[in-house]
Amino acid sequence: RQPFGATITILALLAGKWVTIVAAWWWWSNYPYNF
């Protein structure tokens, strides 16, 4: 039982989710005429 490891895992998942959201928003904001 290592709560520190669990915390790191949760933070990693949240960070990955935010990276995906930010990357998608940046892509659509900067390349709105691709489609």
PDB file of N, H, CA, C and O in Angstrom:
ATOM      1  N   ARG A   1       0.852  -1.194   0.000  1.00  0.00           N
ATOM      2  CA  ARG A   1       0.000   0.000   0.000  1.00  0.00           C
ATOM      3  C   ARG A   1       0.888   1.244   0.000  1.00  0.00           C
ATOM      4  O   ARG A   1       1.513   1.582   1.005  1.00  0.00           O
ATOM      5  N   GLN A   2       0.926   1.901  -1.128  1.00  0.00           N
ATOM      6  H   GLN A   2       0.419   1.627  -1.944  1.00  0.00           H
ATOM      7  CA  GLN A   2       1.729   3.120  -1.235  1.00  0.00           C
ATOM      8  C   GLN A   2       0.859   4.255  -1.768  1.00  0.00           C
ATOM      9  O   GLN A   2       0.710   4.400  -2.981  1.00  0.00           O
ATOM     10  N   PRO A   3       0.288   5.053  -0.885  1.00  0.00           N
ATOM     11  CA  PRO A   3      -0.574   6.161  -1.321  1.00  0.00           C
ATOM     12  C   PRO A   3       0.174   7.152  -2.209  1.00  0.00           C
ATOM     13  O   PRO A   3      -0.423   7.805  -3.065  1.00  0.00           O
ATOM     14  N   PHE A   4       1.498   7.261  -1.996  1.00  0.00           N
ATOM     15  H   PHE A   4       1.983   6.731  -1.301  1.00  0.00           H
ATOM     16  CA  PHE A   4       2.274   8.181  -2.834  1.00  0.00           C
ATOM     17  C   PHE A   4       2.239   7.725  -4.290  1.00  0.00           C
ATOM     18  O   PHE A   4       2.057   8.537  -5.197  1.00  0.00           O
ATOM     19  N   GLY A   5       2.413   6.424  -4.509  1.00  0.00           N
ATOM     20  H   GLY A   5       2.561   5.764  -3.772  1.00  0.00           H
ATOM     21  CA  GLY A   5       2.360   5.885  -5.862  1.00  0.00           C
ATOM     22  C   GLY A   5       0.987   6.092  -6.482  1.00  0.00           C
ATOM     23  O   GLY A   5       0.877   6.424  -7.663  1.00  0.00           O
ATOM     24  N   ALA A   6      -0.066   5.896  -5.679  1.00  0.00           N
ATOM     25  H   ALA A   6       0.023   5.627  -4.720  1.00  0.00           H
ATOM     26  CA  ALA A   6      -1.428   6.080  -6.188  1.00  0.00           C
ATOM     27  C   ALA A   6      -1.643   7.545  -6.573  1.00  0.00           C
ATOM     28  O   ALA A   6      -2.265   7.844  -7.593  1.00  0.00           O
ATOM     29  N   THR A   7      -1.125   8.445  -5.751  1.00  0.00           N
ATOM     30  H   THR A   7      -0.619   8.202  -4.923  1.00  0.00           H
ATOM     31  CA  THR A   7      -1.267   9.873  -6.047  1.00  0.00           C
ATOM     32  C   THR A   7      -0.577  10.220  -7.355  1.00  0.00           C
ATOM     33  O   THR A   7      -1.118  10.960  -8.176  1.00  0.00           O
ATOM     34  N   ILE A   8       0.630   9.677  -7.546  1.00  0.00           N
ATOM     35  H   ILE A   8       1.070   9.076  -6.879  1.00  0.00           H
ATOM     36  CA  ILE A   8       1.370   9.935  -8.788  1.00  0.00           C
ATOM     37  C   ILE A   8       0.592   9.418  -9.989  1.00  0.00           C
ATOM     38  O   ILE A   8       0.532  10.071 -11.031  1.00  0.00           O
ATOM     39  N   THR A   9      -0.008   8.232  -9.833  1.00  0.00           N
ATOM     40  H   THR A   9       0.040   7.701  -8.987  1.00  0.00           H
ATOM     41  CA  THR A   9      -0.775   7.645 -10.932  1.00  0.00           C
ATOM     42  C   THR A   9      -1.968   8.524 -11.289  1.00  0.00           C
ATOM     43  O   THR A   9      -2.227   8.783 -12.464  1.00  0.00           O
ATOM     44  N   ILE A  10      -2.699   8.984 -10.259  1.00  0.00           N
ATOM     45  H   ILE A  10      -2.489   8.773  -9.305  1.00  0.00           H
ATOM     46  CA  ILE A  10      -3.868   9.838 -10.496  1.00  0.00           C
ATOM     47  C   ILE A  10      -3.439  11.143 -11.164  1.00  0.00           C
ATOM     48  O   ILE A  10      -4.070  11.600 -12.118  1.00  0.00           O
ATOM     49  N   LEU A  11      -2.360  11.737 -10.652  1.00  0.00           N
ATOM     50  H   LEU A  11      -1.848  11.366  -9.877  1.00  0.00           H
ATOM     51  CA  LEU A  11      -1.881  12.990 -11.237  1.00  0.00           C
ATOM     52  C   LEU A  11      -1.468  12.779 -12.689  1.00  0.00           C
ATOM     53  O   LEU A  11      -1.707  13.639 -13.537  1.00  0.00           O
ATOM     54  N   ALA A  12      -0.849  11.640 -12.975  1.00  0.00           N
ATOM     55  H   ALA A  12      -0.654  10.942 -12.286  1.00  0.00           H
ATOM     56  CA  ALA A  12      -0.425  11.346 -14.344  1.00  0.00           C
ATOM     57  C   ALA A  12      -1.638  11.233 -15.264  1.00  0.00           C
ATOM     58  O   ALA A  12      -1.620  11.736 -16.387  1.00  0.00           O
ATOM     59  N   LEU A  13      -2.695  10.571 -14.784  1.00  0.00           N
ATOM     60  H   LEU A  13      -2.710  10.162 -13.871  1.00  0.00           H
ATOM     61  CA  LEU A  13      -3.910  10.417 -15.592  1.00  0.00           C
ATOM     62  C   LEU A  13      -4.559  11.775 -15.845  1.00  0.00           C
ATOM     63  O   LEU A  13      -4.975  12.071 -16.965  1.00  0.00           O
ATOM     64  N   LEU A  14      -4.646  12.601 -14.796  1.00  0.00           N
ATOM     65  H   LEU A  14      -4.308  12.360 -13.886  1.00  0.00           H
ATOM     66  CA  LEU A  14      -5.246  13.922 -14.954  1.00  0.00           C
ATOM     67  C   LEU A  14      -4.415  14.780 -15.902  1.00  0.00           C
ATOM     68  O   LEU A  14      -4.959  15.492 -16.746  1.00  0.00           O
ATOM     69  N   ALA A  15      -3.094  14.706 -15.757  1.00  0.00           N
ATOM     70  H   ALA A  15      -2.652  14.127 -15.072  1.00  0.00           H
ATOM     71  CA  ALA A  15      -2.205  15.490 -16.620  1.00  0.00           C
ATOM     72  C   ALA A  15      -2.382  15.057 -18.076  1.00  0.00           C
ATOM     73  O   ALA A  15      -2.450  15.898 -18.972  1.00  0.00           O
ATOM     74  N   GLY A  16      -2.457  13.744 -18.309  1.00  0.00           N
ATOM     75  H   GLY A  16      -2.402  13.061 -17.581  1.00  0.00           H
ATOM     76  CA  GLY A  16      -2.644  13.239 -19.663  1.00  0.00           C
ATOM     77  C   GLY A  16      -3.961  13.721 -20.253  1.00  0.00           C
ATOM     78  O   GLY A  16      -4.028  14.087 -21.426  1.00  0.00           O
ATOM     79  N   LYS A  17      -5.010  13.718 -19.431  1.00  0.00           N
ATOM     80  H   LYS A  17      -4.956  13.420 -18.477  1.00  0.00           H
ATOM     81  CA  LYS A  17      -6.319  14.176 -19.900  1.00  0.00           C
ATOM     82  C   LYS A  17      -6.256  15.651 -20.281  1.00  0.00           C
ATOM     83  O   LYS A  17      -6.762  16.049 -21.330  1.00  0.00           O
ATOM     84  N   TRP A  18      -5.627  16.467 -19.419  1.00  0.00           N
ATOM     85  H   TRP A  18      -5.216  16.143 -18.567  1.00  0.00           H
ATOM     86  CA  TRP A  18      -5.543  17.901 -19.701  1.00  0.00           C
ATOM     87  C   TRP A  18      -4.680  18.175 -20.919  1.00  0.00           C
ATOM     88  O   TRP A  18      -4.983  19.066 -21.713  1.00  0.00           O
ATOM     89  N   VAL A  19      -3.582  17.393 -21.070  1.00  0.00           N
ATOM     90  H   VAL A  19      -3.337  16.670 -20.424  1.00  0.00           H
ATOM     91  CA  VAL A  19      -2.714  17.569 -22.238  1.00  0.00           C
ATOM     92  C   VAL A  19      -3.503  17.301 -23.512  1.00  0.00           C
ATOM     93  O   VAL A  19      -3.367  18.026 -24.497  1.00  0.00           O
ATOM     94  N   THR A  20      -4.333  16.251 -23.490  1.00  0.00           N
ATOM     95  H   THR A  20      -4.444  15.662 -22.689  1.00  0.00           H
ATOM     96  CA  THR A  20      -5.142  15.923 -24.664  1.00  0.00           C
ATOM     97  C   THR A  20      -6.126  17.044 -24.972  1.00  0.00           C
ATOM     98  O   THR A  20      -6.279  17.443 -26.127  1.00  0.00           O
ATOM     99  N   ILE A  21      -6.797  17.556 -23.931  1.00  0.00           N
ATOM    100  H   ILE A  21      -6.673  17.232 -22.993  1.00  0.00           H
ATOM    101  CA  ILE A  21      -7.780  18.630 -24.128  1.00  0.00           C
ATOM    102  C   ILE A  21      -7.105  19.888 -24.665  1.00  0.00           C
ATOM    103  O   ILE A  21      -7.581  20.497 -25.623  1.00  0.00           O
ATOM    104  N   VAL A  22      -5.992  20.272 -24.040  1.00  0.00           N
ATOM    105  H   VAL A  22      -5.606  19.778 -23.262  1.00  0.00           H
ATOM    106  CA  VAL A  22      -5.289  21.490 -24.460  1.00  0.00           C
ATOM    107  C   VAL A  22      -4.746  21.342 -25.869  1.00  0.00           C
ATOM    108  O   VAL A  22      -4.830  22.274 -26.669  1.00  0.00           O
ATOM    109  N   ALA A  23      -4.183  20.163 -26.185  1.00  0.00           N
ATOM    110  H   ALA A  23      -4.114  19.406 -25.535  1.00  0.00           H
ATOM    111  CA  ALA A  23      -3.631  19.932 -27.519  1.00  0.00           C
ATOM    112  C   ALA A  23      -4.736  20.007 -28.566  1.00  0.00           C
ATOM    113  O   ALA A  23      -4.546  20.609 -29.623  1.00  0.00           O
ATOM    114  N   ALA A  24      -5.889  19.402 -28.283  1.00  0.00           N
ATOM    115  H   ALA A  24      -6.044  18.913 -27.424  1.00  0.00           H
ATOM    116  CA  ALA A  24      -7.006  19.422 -29.225  1.00  0.00           C
ATOM    117  C   ALA A  24      -7.511  20.853 -29.415  1.00  0.00           C
ATOM    118  O   ALA A  24      -7.785  21.271 -30.540  1.00  0.00           O
ATOM    119  N   TRP A  25      -7.634  21.604 -28.317  1.00  0.00           N
ATOM    120  H   TRP A  25      -7.411  21.265 -27.403  1.00  0.00           H
ATOM    121  CA  TRP A  25      -8.110  22.988 -28.402  1.00  0.00           C
ATOM    122  C   TRP A  25      -7.138  23.838 -29.204  1.00  0.00           C
ATOM    123  O   TRP A  25      -7.541  24.651 -30.036  1.00  0.00           O
ATOM    124  N   TRP A  26      -5.831  23.637 -28.938  1.00  0.00           N
ATOM    125  H   TRP A  26      -5.504  22.977 -28.262  1.00  0.00           H
ATOM    126  CA  TRP A  26      -4.814  24.405 -29.662  1.00  0.00           C
ATOM    127  C   TRP A  26      -4.866  24.080 -31.149  1.00  0.00           C
ATOM    128  O   TRP A  26      -4.778  24.971 -31.993  1.00  0.00           O
ATOM    129  N   TRP A  27      -5.009  22.782 -31.463  1.00  0.00           N
ATOM    130  H   TRP A  27      -5.080  22.058 -30.777  1.00  0.00           H
ATOM    131  CA  TRP A  27      -5.051  22.346 -32.867  1.00  0.00           C
ATOM    132  C   TRP A  27      -6.219  23.002 -33.599  1.00  0.00           C
ATOM    133  O   TRP A  27      -6.033  23.573 -34.673  1.00  0.00           O
ATOM    134  N   TRP A  28      -7.430  22.923 -33.021  1.00  0.00           N
ATOM    135  H   TRP A  28      -7.581  22.459 -32.148  1.00  0.00           H
ATOM    136  CA  TRP A  28      -8.611  23.480 -33.684  1.00  0.00           C
ATOM    137  C   TRP A  28      -8.563  25.002 -33.728  1.00  0.00           C
ATOM    138  O   TRP A  28      -9.117  25.609 -34.644  1.00  0.00           O
ATOM    139  N   SER A  29      -7.909  25.626 -32.753  1.00  0.00           N
ATOM    140  H   SER A  29      -7.459  25.133 -32.009  1.00  0.00           H
ATOM    141  CA  SER A  29      -7.832  27.086 -32.722  1.00  0.00           C
ATOM    142  C   SER A  29      -6.857  27.613 -33.774  1.00  0.00           C
ATOM    143  O   SER A  29      -7.056  28.697 -34.322  1.00  0.00           O
ATOM    144  N   ASN A  30      -5.801  26.845 -34.055  1.00  0.00           N
ATOM    145  H   ASN A  30      -5.639  25.964 -33.610  1.00  0.00           H
ATOM    146  CA  ASN A  30      -4.772  27.316 -34.972  1.00  0.00           C
ATOM    147  C   ASN A  30      -4.954  26.784 -36.387  1.00  0.00           C
ATOM    148  O   ASN A  30      -4.381  27.332 -37.329  1.00  0.00           O
ATOM    149  N   TYR A  31      -5.743  25.723 -36.554  1.00  0.00           N
ATOM    150  H   TYR A  31      -6.209  25.277 -35.789  1.00  0.00           H
ATOM    151  CA  TYR A  31      -5.949  25.145 -37.883  1.00  0.00           C
ATOM    152  C   TYR A  31      -7.442  24.938 -38.136  1.00  0.00           C
ATOM    153  O   TYR A  31      -7.888  23.802 -38.300  1.00  0.00           O
ATOM    154  N   PRO A  32      -8.219  26.026 -38.170  1.00  0.00           N
ATOM    155  CA  PRO A  32      -9.678  25.898 -38.296  1.00  0.00           C
ATOM    156  C   PRO A  32     -10.134  25.592 -39.715  1.00  0.00           C
ATOM    157  O   PRO A  32     -11.310  25.291 -39.924  1.00  0.00           O
ATOM    158  N   TYR A  33      -9.230  25.661 -40.708  1.00  0.00           N
ATOM    159  H   TYR A  33      -8.275  25.906 -40.539  1.00  0.00           H
ATOM    160  CA  TYR A  33      -9.670  25.503 -42.094  1.00  0.00           C
ATOM    161  C   TYR A  33      -9.216  24.187 -42.704  1.00  0.00           C
ATOM    162  O   TYR A  33      -9.267  24.012 -43.922  1.00  0.00           O
ATOM    163  N   ASN A  34      -8.774  23.265 -41.863  1.00  0.00           N
ATOM    164  H   ASN A  34      -8.733  23.407 -40.874  1.00  0.00           H
ATOM    165  CA  ASN A  34      -8.294  21.999 -42.413  1.00  0.00           C
ATOM    166  C   ASN A  34      -9.433  21.161 -42.976  1.00  0.00           C
ATOM    167  O   ASN A  34      -9.236  20.386 -43.913  1.00  0.00           O
ATOM    168  N   PHE A  35     -10.626  21.315 -42.406  1.00  0.00           N
ATOM    169  H   PHE A  35     -10.786  21.944 -41.645  1.00  0.00           H
ATOM    170  CA  PHE A  35     -11.741  20.487 -42.859  1.00  0.00           C
ATOM    171  C   PHE A  35     -12.865  21.361 -43.375  1.00  0.00           C
ATOM    172  O   PHE A  35     -13.899  20.849 -43.804  1.00  0.00           O
TER     173      PHE A  35
END
